[in-house]
Amino acid sequence: MQASAQLALIGHGKMGRMIEQLAPHYGFELAFALDHSSNPGGSGITPGCFRGIDVAIEFSNPEAAVTNLERLAAARVQTVCGTTGWYDRLEKVSAAITAAGTGLVWSPNFSIGVAVFRKLAGLAAELLGPEQEYGAWAWEIHHDTKKDDPSGTLLQLVNTMRESGYSRPISVSSNRAGKHPGTHEIGFDSGADTITLRHAARSREGFARGALRAASWVLGRRGVYTFDDVLFGPHRNS
Ligand SMILES: NC(=O)c1ccc[n+]([C@@H]2O[C@H](COP(=O)([O-])OP(=O)(O)OC[C@H]3O[C@@H](n4cnc5c(N)ncnc54)[C@H](OP(=O)(O)O)[C@@H]3O)[C@@H](O)[C@H]2O)c1
């Protein structure tokens, strides 16, 4: 029988625990999980502790993620990162991954549904960009413990709309309340009609499954990738 790939979790909160539950279904064995108390300032990530680890999945918080990712690269560990709110330092992290010769897949949203939703948002923005009477909005709601606001996913959706040719203002808003796992909506409105595109997550399971799929995919790969590369890139099924 083939041995399970060894998985380390960096962050053992709502997402880390969901990934732990599903990991065996993706051929992973959880070796250990680090949280804030076992990894202050990234100090729990050392080459010695990570010997024999095939891949790490990082879901911590925006303050911790960059140091964690740099230390994982220095320990030469293949990594998937779902933490949001640190992307202003993506270049710095990418340089560390390249220098170490390891692989990283990052995404503000590991849901397959959201990846497809973003493609649809891009197409709508491209088609409505030239239609001057249409205004646009982007909105999201999440549980009240989510730290970044607006979400990384909403910012990515707005970027996609911009890159697809929608150059007029986009009204961006967000709410934080209760236990909501995440709804994102983009819309276009004119005097004649409204188009609404909405993605509603039912639970965190879709994010966890996507992160585990990315973890299988990144094994043996070098460089910095997004979840789009896993799902839609030339090597998506390999
Ligand atoms: N990409 C996606 O698909 C996706 C989906 C959902 C959420 N997210 C993002 O993922 C992140 C985590 O979400 P969550 O809901 O799991 O949050 P959470 O429940 O608050 O869990 C965060 C975890 O990170 C740990 N942590 C804090 N500092 C750490 C450090 N230095 N090293 C290791 N672990 C550390 C915390 O430990 P303590 O408990 O000891 O403080 C806790 O276990 C957030 O940024 C969220 O926005 C992304």
The ligand as an SDF file (V2000), in Angstrom:
LIG
                    3D

 48 52  0  0  0  0  0  0  0  0999 V2000
   -8.9120   30.9620    0.9940 N   0  0  0  0  0  0  0  0  0  0  0  0
  -10.0800   30.4920    1.4360 C   0  0  0  0  0  0  0  0  0  0  0  0
  -10.7840   29.7280    0.7590 O   0  0  0  0  0  0  0  0  0  0  0  0
  -10.5400   30.8860    2.8180 C   0  0  0  0  0  0  0  0  0  0  0  0
  -11.7150   30.3620    3.3690 C   0  0  0  0  0  0  0  0  0  0  0  0
  -12.0260   30.6780    4.6920 C   0  0  0  0  0  0  0  0  0  0  0  0
  -11.1870   31.5110    5.4350 C   0  0  0  0  0  0  0  0  0  0  0  0
  -10.0790   32.0260    4.8500 N   0  0  0  0  0  0  0  0  0  0  0  0
   -9.0840   32.8220    5.5990 C   0  0  0  0  0  0  0  0  0  0  0  0
   -8.2710   31.9000    6.3190 O   0  0  0  0  0  0  0  0  0  0  0  0
   -7.7910   32.4950    7.5270 C   0  0  0  0  0  0  0  0  0  0  0  0
   -8.1670   31.6040    8.7090 C   0  0  0  0  0  0  0  0  0  0  0  0
   -9.5700   31.4950    8.8010 O   0  0  0  0  0  0  0  0  0  0  0  0
  -10.2620   30.6990   10.0160 P   0  0  0  0  0  0  0  0  0  0  0  0
  -11.7090   30.9140    9.8160 O   0  0  0  0  0  0  0  0  0  0  0  0
   -9.7140   29.3180   10.1310 O   0  0  0  0  0  0  0  0  0  0  0  0
   -9.7310   31.5830   11.2650 O   0  0  0  0  0  0  0  0  0  0  0  0
   -9.7040   31.1840   12.8140 P   0  0  0  0  0  0  0  0  0  0  0  0
  -10.7910   30.2370   13.1620 O   0  0  0  0  0  0  0  0  0  0  0  0
   -9.6120   32.4840   13.5540 O   0  0  0  0  0  0  0  0  0  0  0  0
   -8.3110   30.3850   12.9810 O   0  0  0  0  0  0  0  0  0  0  0  0
   -7.0660   31.0310   12.8620 C   0  0  0  0  0  0  0  0  0  0  0  0
   -6.0130   30.0680   13.3970 C   0  0  0  0  0  0  0  0  0  0  0  0
   -4.7320   30.6510   13.1470 O   0  0  0  0  0  0  0  0  0  0  0  0
   -3.9560   30.4290   14.3090 C   0  0  0  0  0  0  0  0  0  0  0  0
   -2.8000   31.3170   14.3710 N   0  0  0  0  0  0  0  0  0  0  0  0
   -2.6680   32.5940   14.7860 C   0  0  0  0  0  0  0  0  0  0  0  0
   -1.3930   32.9940   14.7220 N   0  0  0  0  0  0  0  0  0  0  0  0
   -0.6860   31.9110   14.2530 C   0  0  0  0  0  0  0  0  0  0  0  0
    0.6860   31.6650   13.9880 C   0  0  0  0  0  0  0  0  0  0  0  0
    1.6300   32.6010   14.1910 N   0  0  0  0  0  0  0  0  0  0  0  0
    1.0310   30.4550   13.5220 N   0  0  0  0  0  0  0  0  0  0  0  0
    0.1200   29.4700   13.3310 C   0  0  0  0  0  0  0  0  0  0  0  0
   -1.1740   29.6510   13.5790 N   0  0  0  0  0  0  0  0  0  0  0  0
   -1.5810   30.8560   14.0350 C   0  0  0  0  0  0  0  0  0  0  0  0
   -4.9310   30.6040   15.4510 C   0  0  0  0  0  0  0  0  0  0  0  0
   -4.3690   30.0570   16.6320 O   0  0  0  0  0  0  0  0  0  0  0  0
   -4.9670   30.4410   18.0920 P   0  0  0  0  0  0  0  0  0  0  0  0
   -6.3180   29.8140   18.1380 O   0  0  0  0  0  0  0  0  0  0  0  0
   -3.9620   29.8210   19.0110 O   0  0  0  0  0  0  0  0  0  0  0  0
   -5.0090   31.9690   18.1380 O   0  0  0  0  0  0  0  0  0  0  0  0
   -6.0950   29.7860   14.8840 C   0  0  0  0  0  0  0  0  0  0  0  0
   -5.8730   28.4110   15.1050 O   0  0  0  0  0  0  0  0  0  0  0  0
   -8.4040   33.9070    7.5350 C   0  0  0  0  0  0  0  0  0  0  0  0
   -7.4640   34.7990    6.9660 O   0  0  0  0  0  0  0  0  0  0  0  0
   -9.6240   33.7790    6.6290 C   0  0  0  0  0  0  0  0  0  0  0  0
   -9.9960   35.0120    6.0280 O   0  0  0  0  0  0  0  0  0  0  0  0
   -9.7400   31.7370    3.5660 C   0  0  0  0  0  0  0  0  0  0  0  0
  1  2  1  0
  2  3  2  0
  2  4  1  0
  4  5  1  0
  4 48  2  0
  5  6  2  0
  6  7  1  0
  7  8  2  0
  8  9  1  0
  8 48  1  0
  9 10  1  0
  9 46  1  0
 10 11  1  0
 11 12  1  0
 11 44  1  0
 12 13  1  0
 13 14  1  0
 14 15  2  0
 14 16  1  0
 14 17  1  0
 17 18  1  0
 18 19  2  0
 18 20  1  0
 18 21  1  0
 21 22  1  0
 22 23  1  0
 23 24  1  0
 23 42  1  0
 24 25  1  0
 25 26  1  0
 25 36  1  0
 26 27  1  0
 26 35  1  0
 27 28  2  0
 28 29  1  0
 29 30  1  0
 29 35  2  0
 30 31  1  0
 30 32  2  0
 32 33  1  0
 33 34  2  0
 34 35  1  0
 36 37  1  0
 36 42  1  0
 37 38  1  0
 38 39  2  0
 38 40  1  0
 38 41  1  0
 42 43  1  0
 44 45  1  0
 44 46  1  0
 46 47  1  0
M  CHG  2   8   1  16  -1
M  END
$$$$
